[in-house]
């Protein structure tokens, strides 16, 4: 049996080993999850929400255990675990507990009273069946549980695969969910590397939710397209921070440090490009560089930054740092790696021909560049293959929101950073190379379902105006009806010139023509509103 080792990000020491899931077992896991999902999907949303809500108390009762496990596996500091891993799960759980039944409720649709005679219409949302959640190593608890719970609220089953760097978190998640009243086999995991992820997709889940790099996302999408299976991709970012001279600079400096260096920069929505208005650029850079030196690194009683989850990422960070210096950038200090701890560096006088301004760094480097005008700032921010998140900083809120509305991103914040990602009611996702699809919020919940639309006729007649046989009389009636619905003039003018055609529709309804006209008036008034 092939196995994978699990190492501590803190010490690099072996924690334990895990058996790699065999392809035949993966197929069986999908089958059993499908059967469990059928039972789970038979419950209404309110019933599912009530059962899932108990997870809140389970997490709170094991808060220290969860924190310690995540510190060991990811290398984060404890406060970062609470803020970046646990709080977002609790917030999303509470939001869907309160709102899922309303968001997923069947929706009646008003119909044109003469186009759909004696009929009613609407749509409902149904669970896909089995959702495959493929999660990354940087936030393995949050970025597994949040899509997993979203899928469960919708009535799906879930098979998840964690990064090979985060395997103990899979055990933790299954232990927490075991305390809930869920059908056996509703949530299962597969263990392995990229090949196991491909095998999971080949086992034909009904939806794939992937979080990870652009390259891996393309591979997932290509694999899913062979079957075909719908995918939601939450990929990398190269997020911009735009600081105008009228911003509160002290706040902006602190925000830049947090946005760039939290979780050692290993955040898809980290600030990886900072653009500052030229008139305050020298002051801002100096304050930023000084403040970066004050950041504490380590897991002592005081510590802002933990260690790198994987030292493989250091090669990318170092390449970006060296390329920037070779092309004329200045740095707040050398790239300092002590054991598994990498100290933060601010770069300035950077340009867009540097790798650090174009490629995802995923580490504690913060490049800063000056701009002269509002339009130049927007152009620089949009000059990227990525489009995940951004922030705009100004005392002039109208200006900041105007600028934010022109950024090619899926999400933005004004005078704050990263916090918008943790808002359970806001859909989150990217554009361009940052992926597509959303999770969080009402829109994110609905994306784990598919829409079924229906129309019910209550007519007792054996004929409809659009059925065979066709004739010139029927053509003239239909022509008059179309002119009545979409032609020029007010409703009285349209009724007058199409009176004969409209009378032809009386045969197909128990309503009088007067009632038809009244209903059409109401319909057209609603359309105008």
N, C-alpha and C positions, 0 to 999 in steps of 0.2 A: 504494500500500500504506500503510495506516495504521500509525503507530508510537507507542510510548510512551517517554518519556525516563526515564532512571534517574539520580537525583541522589545526591550524597554527603550523608549526614546531618551530617557534620562541617563541611563548607564550603558546602553548598548548590549546589556546582558540578556541571555535567552530566558524568556518567561515560560514557554511551553511550546509544543508542536501541535499542529492540527492536520487531520487527514484531508487530502484534496478530494472533493466530490467527484465521483465517477460519472461520466456522461449518462449512463443508464440510470443512475440514481437521480440525476437532475430531471430526467424525463418523468420518473416516478413521482418526484416531489411536485412537479407541475400538476400532474394528474390528481394527486391527493389534495393539493391546494384548491384546484378547481371544484372538487366535490364539496370541500368545506365552504368555499365561496358561495355556492348555490344555497346552502343553508343560511349563511350570514346575510346574503342578499334578500332573503325572504322576510327579514325583519325590516320594519320601517326605519326611517332615519332617526326618529326620536328614540326608538329602542336601542339602536346601535350607539347613539350618542350617550345614552345613560350608562351603558356597559363600559364604554371607553373612558368616560369621565373619571372612573375610579383609578385610572392610571396616575392622575394628579397626586392623590394621597400616597400611592405606592412610591412615586419618585421622591416625594418630600420625606418619606420615612427612611429612604436609603440615600439621602443627599450626600453624606460624607463618603459613603462607599463608591457612589458614582463618580464623585469628584476625584477621589484618590486613584481610581482606575484610569480615568481620563488623563490625569497628570502623568501617570506612569506610561501610558500608551502613546500620548501625543507630545509630551514635553511642555504643555502649557503650564502657566502659573495658575493657582487655585481660583483667583478672582476671575481670570479669563475663562475658566471652565464654567463658572456660574453665569457669566454674562453672555458668552458666545455659544455655549452648548446646552445648558439646562434651561435658562430663562426662555429662549425662543421656543423650546418644546412645550413648556408649560403655557406660554402665551397663546400658541396656536391651538393647543388642546382646549383651553378655556374658550377661545373665540369660536371654534367649531361646535363645541358643546352647546353654546348659546344660539348659534346662527345656522348650523348645517341644515336643520329641518326646513327652515324658511328658504334658504338658498336653493335647495334641491327640490322644493315643492313643485308639483305639476303646474303648468302655466297655461291658462286659457287664452285664446287669441280671438280678438274681435274680427268677425268676417263681414265682408260686403253683403248686405242683406239681399240683393238681387243676383249677385254673382254666385252666391252659395245659398240657394234657397233651402229653408228648413234644415239648415246644417249648423253644427257647432264644431269648433276646431281647437286644438291645443297641442302642447308637447310636454313630454316628461323626460327625465334623465335616468339612465340605467347604468349600473356598474359594468365595467368592461369584463370583469371576471377575475383574471390573475394579473397583477401588476408586478413586473420585475423592477426592483429598485437597485441600481448599481451605484454605490456610494464611494466618496473619496476619503483620503486619509487626513485631510486638514481639519475637518469638523465631523468626525465619524458618528458621533452620537446625534447631533442635530440633523445632519444631512442624510441620515438614514431614517430616524424616527419621524421627522416632519413629513416627508412624502409617504412614508409607511402609514402614518395615522390618517393622512388625507385620503389615501386609498381605502382605508378601513371605514372611515365615516361614510364614504360613498357606497359601501357594500361590496368592495372587492376583497380578494385574498391577496397576499403578498409573498413573493419569494425575493429575498434580498441577498446581495453579495457585497461585502465590505472589501475595501482595499486589503491586500495582503499585509500591509503595515498596521492594520487596525483590528486584527482578528479577535482579540479579547473583548472588544466592544460588542461583537455579535452575541457572545455568551451573555453579556450584561443585558442587552435588549431582550433576548428571549426569556431571561429570568424575570424581568419586570413584567413582560406581557403574560407570563404564566399565572400571575395573580388575578388576571381578568377572566370573565366568563365568555370565552371565545370558543368556537368550534375547533375540535382537534385538527391540526394541520393547516389552520387558516393563515398562519405566519410561519414561514420556514426560511432557512438560509442555505446557500451553497458556498463552498469554500474553495478558493483557488486564485489564480492570476488571470491574465487577460484571456487565456484560452478557455477558462471556466466561464468567463463572462460571455464569450461567443457561444459556448455550448448552452448556456442559459437561454440566450436568444433563440437558438436553433430548436430548443424544446417548446417553442411557440407559446410564450405568455401572450396576453391580450393587449398589453401596453408596456412600454419600457420607459422608465424615468432614470435618466443618467446625469450624474454630476461629475465633472472632471475636465481634463484638458481638451483643447480643440482637436488635437490629433486622435485621441481616444474617442471623442464624440463622433468624429467622421467615421471611424471604424464601426462604432455601434450603429450609426445610421445606415451604413452600407450593409451591414449584416441584417438589420431589421427589414431593410427594403427587399431582401430576397424572399420574404415569406408572404405578404408584407405585414409588418406590425407597426402601428403608430408609435412615435417616440416624442418625448419631451427632453430637450437638451439644455442643461444649465452649465455653460462652459466658462472659459477664462475671461479675464478682464484686464484692462489697462486704464483704470479709472482716473479721470481728470478732476483736479480741484482748481477752481478759478477764483482768485483773490483780487478784489478791486481795492483801490486805495482808500475808499471810504469805509472799508470793513473794520470791525474791531480786531486789530491785528493780534493782540494778546490771545484772544479766543481762537482766532484762525491758526496761530502757531501751535497751540495745544491740540487743536483738532487735527492738524496735519501730522503731528507726531503720533497721535492715536490711530488715525486712519492709515498711516503708512507702516507702523511698526507693531500694531497689535498682532498677537500670535506670530511674532517674528516676520511679519509681512506675508505669511502663508494664508492669505485670504483672497478669494476670487474678486472681491469688491474693494480691495485695498487701494489706497491712493498711490498710484504708480507714476503719476505725472502731476506736477504742481505748477500752475501758470499764475504769475503775480504781476500786477500792473507796475510798469516801469518806475513810476514816481515813488513807490514804497518798496521796490524790489530789494535795494541794498539793506534797508532796515530789517525787512522780513527775513532775508537770508541769514543775517547775523544772529537774529533772535532764534531762528530755527536751529542753526548750527550749535549755538550755546546750549539750547534746551536739549538737543540730542545727546550732548555729552553728559547731561544730568540723568538720563534714563538709566535705571538700575537693571542689570541682567543677572538672572540666577533664581534659584528656588529657596533663598533664605527667607528670614522673617519679612524682609522688604525686597520686592522684586517686581519689575514691570514687564520684563520680557523673559520668556522661557527659552528653551533650546529648539533647534531645528528638529522637526520630526524625522526627517531623513537627510543624511549628509550628502546624498546624491544631488540634492538641489543646490548645494554650494557651488558646484561646477558652473551652473547657469549664472548664479549671482556673481561669481568671480569674473566670468567672461564679460558680463555687462559692465561691471566696474572698470575693468582694464580697458575695454573698448572706449568708454567715456573719457577716461584720463588720456588715452592716446589721441583722442580727437579734440582735446582742449578743455575738458571740464575740470572743475576744481572740486575738492572733496574735504569734508569736515575732519577726515582722518583716514588712516589705512583700514583695509578690510581685515578685521581682527576676529579670528576664529579661535576660541579657547575650548578645547574639547568638542562639545556639541553646541556650544553657545556662540552665536554670531552677534557682534555688536553693531548697532545701527549706524548708517552713514548717510549724510546729506550731500548731494551733488548739486552744483550750480554752474551757470554758464553752459548749460547743455543745449543741444540742438537736435532737430528731428532726424538727422542722419546717424544718430547714435542708437545702438541696439536697445539701450535702456529706456528709450522713448518710443520704441516700436514693438518690442517683444515683451511678453509677460515675464517678469522677473521672479515673482513669488518668493520674495525675500526682503530683508530690511534695508533696501536702498530707496531714497527719496530724491528724485531729480527735480530741480526747480529751474524754470525758464521765465523770462520777462515777456510781457506783451504791452503794446501801446494803446490799442483801441478795443472797444467792445467787440467789434466784428472780427478783429484779429484773434481775440481770445476764443471766440466761438469756432473760428476756422481751425485753430491749433487743436482745440479739444476734439473736433470732429475728424481730424487727420489721423485716424487710427482704424485698424482692421477690427477693433473690438468696440462694443457698445453696451456695457453692462450697467454701470452706475456712475454718477458724477455729483459734485457739489459746487455750489456757487455762493460766494461770500461778499456781502455788501450790506451797508446800512439802508440802502434804497431797495426795499423789498420788491417794489414793482419792477425795477431794473433787473434784480436778481432772478425773478420769476420769468421775465421776458427772455433773459439769456438762457435760463434752464429749458424753456420751451423749445429752443432751437438746437439743443444738443441731441445728437443721434445716439440715444441710450434708451434702455428699458426703464430706468429709474433715476430719480434725481432728488437732491435735498438742498435746501437753502439754509445757510448758516448752521448746518449740522452735518455730521458725517457718520456713515454706516448705520445710524440708528433707524433709518427708514427700512433697512433690510429686516430688522427685528419687529416691525409693525405687522402684527398678524392679519390685519384687515387689508393691507396693501398687497396686490399681486406683485410677485418678484420674478424677474427673468430678463433676458438680454435681447439684443438685436445684432446684426452683422455676425462676426465670428464668436460672439458671446452666447449664441444659441437661440432657441425659440421655444415657445410655450411658457406657461406661468405656473407658479404655485404660490400658496398663501392667498388669503382673501377669498371673496366669492368667486372670482374668475378662476383662481387656482384650484378651488374645490371642484368646480364644474369640469375642469380639464381631465379629471380622473373618471369622468362618465362620458357616455355618448348620448346623443339626442335622438329621441323617437317622437316623430310628429304624427298626429292622427286627426282624422276628420270623420264625424259621425253624421249621417243623413237621417233625418226623421220623417222624410217624405213618405207618404202612403201611395203615391202615384207610381205608375209603371213606366214613366217616361221622364226625361230631363231635357232642357232646352238645347243642350250641346250634343245630344245623342243623334244617331242616324234615325230616319233618312234626312239628308240635307236637301234643301230646295231654295229657289230664289226668294220665296217668302221668308224662310228662316234666315237667309243671308241678310235680308233687309232688316229683320228684327234684331239680329246680332249687331249689325252696323249701327242701328239706332241706339242700342244699349251701350255700345262703346262710346258713341258720341255723347250720350247722357252722362256717362261716368267720367270721361276725360276731356270732353270738348270745351270750347270757350263759352263765356257767358255765365250768368248766375244760375242757380238751380231752377228757377221758374222758367227762364228762357230755354234751358235744356229740356225741361219737361214738355214745354209747349211744342218744340219742334220735333220731339221724338214720342209724342203721345201715343200714336198708333203702335209703334214698336214696343213701348212699355206695356201696353194692354195685352200683348201676346204673352207676357210672362205671368199673367193672372192665372193661366191654365195650370201653372206649375206650383201654385201655393194656395193655401187656405186663406191668406191675407188678402184684404181688398187693396186696390191700387192706391187708395188714400193712405192706408197703413204702410204700404211699400214706400211711398214718397216720404212719409214721416220718418221711417227708419233710415232711408237714404240721407235725409237731411241731417239726422243725428250722426250718421256715419261720416259724412263729409265734414261736419263741424269738428268731430274728433280728429279727423285726419289733418285739418287745418291747425288745430291746437297742438 
